[in-house]
């Protein structure tokens, strides 16, 4: 799966989960500041990423995912769907 495909899937999840216009989602979008996601929202989002991509995201790795771009890079680097 290409980086663009991963980005598009993550953007679709964010648009649906956080009720944000899909066109406003960029790699620089910050989960905590731009989406105003609380810890429960973020954990649910991480679980959805795990389900969608078949990836396991440790708590430590999740804490370091601040932007959409970082999430895309993590998924691409840590799944077999490259």
Buried (B, 14 or more C-beta within 10 A) or exposed (E): BEBEEBBBBBBEBBBEBBEBEEEEBEBEBBBEEBBEBEEEBBEEBBEBBBEBBEBEBEEEBBEEBBBBBBBBBBBBEBBEEE
